[in-house]
Amino acid sequence: MKYFKMNGAGNDYIFFDRVYQLVEFDPAKLAPQICDRETGIGSDGIIIIGNSYRADCSMDIYNADGSQAKMCGNGVRCVAQYFQHNYRPNAPEISVDTLSGVKNVKILENDGFNAITSVSMGRPCEPEEHFVYFDCLNERMMYYIVRTGNIHAVCFAENLVPEKFPHITEELQRRYNGNVNVEFVKRQGEDVLARVFERGSGETLACGTGATAIARVLNKLDGKRESSYQIHFPGGTLGVKIDAAKCATLTGESQYMGSGELDLKNLGLSL
């Protein structure tokens, strides 16, 4: 079974094109084997591209531990880059059917290997009215919960010790029954620095839904009708614009990294 690998701002996924490839497999069992960075191919998860009756294509997302995700801002941009290059040459926009609804992705640049794309993320749920205060490892921290397809805890980490981030993440996961992504944010002038720990994948180099959550919280705190933010993750920078209707648009780079073939029978994963 053929696969390919792509990343958006360093957030990497293994992709399977099932538009014409009809091989059956269990993605929940496959993901932990091939996403392991020591014994597998290595990635933050797998994404399956398929057909859709209401969009150009569909995508199903599985985290590195095999759990399913509703939405991935970087993944959907990679899907659009690939689908345009292979199936809809010169189409200015690709619609992608996700568990979080149909997402429309504008193709700003695309040579097949590198692209710049912009996706309408919809209107994130209004962040909670007040910060949640939380004591962990002798640190006093505050965060907002906001939903952007996935649930995010946006933590303000100006005074937090980075070495404690994984431990704080574990405690927040316990609070939300393992169903939350956690962002640690620092503002330095016009720059927004962020690190992210994703449910089912651990720390990743970037997160599109996380960048959207961060921007929506900052927009609320800044009290602006409209605003734009550049969110700097370890793997790259993602731009997020919040318009007057509080809808978010995510923009960033993505890259095709290469392809290969898996022997599902020898892996014991064929159905």
Secondary structure, 3 states (H helix, E strand, C coil): CEEEEEEECCEEEEEEECCCCCCCECHHHHHHHHHCCCCCCCCCEEEEEECCCCCCEEEEEEECCCCEECCCHHHHHHHHHHHHHHHCCCCCEEEEEECCEEEEEEEEEECCCEEEEEEEEECCCCCCCCCEEEEECCEEEEEEEEECCCEEEEEECCCCCHHHHHHHHHHHHHHCCCCCEEEEEEEECCEEEEEEEECCCEEECCCHHHHHHHHHHHHHHHCCCCEEEEEEECCEEEEEEECCCCCEEEEEEEEEEEEEECCHHHHCCEC
